[in-house]
Amino acid sequence: MTVYHFVGIKGSGMSALAQILHDTGLKVQGSDIEKHFFTQDALENAGIKILPFDKNNITNDLTIIAGNAFPDTHEEIERATELGIPVIRYHHFLEKYLKNFTSIAITGAHGKTSTTGLMSHVLKGSDPTSFLIGDGTGRGDSEAKYFVFEACEYRRHFLSYYPDYAIMTNIDFDHPDYFASLDDVFSAFQEMALQVNKGIIACGDDEQLQKIQARVPVIFYGFNDENDFQARNIQTSTEGTTFDVFVRNTYYETFTIPSFGNHTVLNALAVIALCKYEGIDAEIVKQQLKTFSGVKRRFTEKVIGTQVLVDDYAHHPTEIKATIETASKKYPDKKIVAVFQPHTFSRTQKFLDEFAESLNKADKVFLCDIFGSAREHQGKLSIYDLLEKIPGGELLLESNTLPLKEYEDSVILFMGAGDIQKFQVAYENLLK
């Protein structure tokens, strides 16, 4: 039996795929840099071997799967080429693998990870399901009927896939280091839509998605009256959010989710629409929605004393706004303190005013220095350019998180796509 060797196994998609193959009885190992990433915890728990990068890791008995972040000049990829071993890129391997299942791609500028987690959790209540989530979580089931996966638009990676279904949550301008404009982003989604084989579930409240053309039925969901699936009579309590679903203006069912914010209702509505389309019993959907505990780094809470510390991946103005809205709805009597680490210089530059506008919805804002990326380590602006647009904003250092202690009885939102967690860890250590 071949051993599947993942070059860059700590990448979120790579880690998830490695777990899936391992769960279905295949032999898996991988390599990466030695710095700790949260994605490696699940690999280690599964007993999957992680090696430091080394060309000597590559032997003739391996099947090589390479992460998209690593060029053909990477030492392990070069070694595989020398030995005549085919190197399969992550997205090409995944596309072939999907053909064994009813595949459901979850895509959109925001909400992909949460919706992928929710969709897979609900489907598991009906049929065996494998899933790949962008938070590094993957589960394989050798009996799986469905395969739910997160499909990212960055560099048009999702055009590698030809899924049975696609859920499209929204289209928004992001990744300014790659996309030229909102129109450029739309063109990528439009191309993706033409590759879907059975049906598209799209948010009809999104102006861009209303323009999507496809060769398959497009089912729209949202709050507006003209949607095929509409959420009405939304009520929140300390337990979560309850809402009625109308299908083409006819009452269908009432559902409850243990989460808050309009974006969470929309995510659930997308899942409900697809399940109805697939003929899954509404009672199963209701029960599964109630028991969804969320995904990693999406409003992950920890209560310490009178403070609620929240770890969240929000790194775009739209996502920050949604996270602050969620906190305000869940904890209406607490102050909201935002601790934000911008991710990439190009994104910070492009959305400087929008970041300020979203962050100013919090009661207090702390900023951490800009986190670069493998693609860019510096830019023309600094964190002070954003700071001056936030009245009362302060800079927060990992070496001194003491200012957060002043905010008793508050929700502290640690938001970002870089290494914002280290600020939360530093603060928790200070509290100890």
C-alpha positions, 0 to 999 in steps of 0.5 A: 500500500502506498503512503500519501506524503503531504508536502506542507501538511500543516496548511489548513486544507492539507491538514484536513485532507490528510485526516480524511485519508487517514480516517478511511484507512490509508497510510498518511504522513507529511512534512512542514516547517517546525513552527507550531500551527494549531492545524497540527494538533489534530494530526498528532492526535490521529498519530499522523507522522509530521517530519521537518522539510527534507529532500530525503523524506522523498522515496519511491514508495510515496504518493506526493500531494503538495500544498499550493503554497510551495513552488516547484523549486521546493526541495522535496518537490524537486527531489520527487521530480528527480526520482520520477514521482508524480507530484499531485497538487492539493486541489487536483487530488481533491477534485479526483477524490470528490468524484466518489461522492455527492459533493457540496462545495461551500464558497463565498467571501465570508462564512465559508468555514462556518457553513461547511461545518454546519452543513456537514454536521446536519448531513451526518444526522441523515447519511454518512458524510465526509468533510473538509473544513478550512479551519484544518478539520477533516473527517473521512467516512469509508461509507460516505454518501456526501462530501462537504468541502470549503472551496476558496476563491483566492487565486481562483483555486475553486475552479479546480472543482466540478461539484454536484452542488455549490452553496454561495454565501456572498461575493465581496472584494477581498484578496487585493493582492490577487483580485483587481476589483469586485468585477474580477471577483464576480467573474471567478464566481461566475466561472465556478457557477458554470462548473456545478452539476446539480444545483446552486444555493445562493444568497439572494440578498447579495447584489452580486449573486443575484447576477449569477448565471448557471446551467443548473437551477439556482435556488436563492435564500435570504431575508428578502421577499423574492427569495425561494427560501426566506427567513421570517419572524426572527427572535433571539433569546439567551439560548440562540436564534429561532426563525420561521422558514417560508419556501416560495411564500409558503410556511415550511418549518420553524428552526432554532440555532444556538448562535446569534447574528443575521449571518448565522441565520443565513448560513443555516438557511443555506443548509436548510435549502440544500437539505430540502432539495436533497429530500432530507427529513426536516425533523433531522435538520431541526435536531442537527441545527440545535446541536451544532457547536461551531468550528475552530476560531469562529466566535470561540468563547472562554469565560474568565471571571467577568470577562468573555474572551472570544477568538475569531478569524474575522479579518475583513471589514464585513466579518468584523462587523458581523462578529461585533454584531454577534457579541452585542446580540449575545451579550447585550449588557456587556461592553464590547472590546475589539482587539484586532490584528490586520492581516496583510499590508495590501488588505489593510491599505485597500480597506483602511476606512472600512476597517475603521468604520467596522471597528468603531462599532465596538466600545473600545478598540485595541490594535496589534501590529500588521501581520504580513504573510508568506506573500508580503512582509512589508508595505507602505503603511503602518498600524498607526495609519489605522489607529489615527482613524479610531477615536480612543484606539490604542496599540496593544503589545504582546509583552503588555496586555495589562490594559485589557484588565481594566475592562471588567464585565466585557466581551473581548474579541481577539480578531485576525487571520494571523497570529492574534492568538498569541495576544490572547494567550499572553493575556490569559497568562497574565490573568493566571 
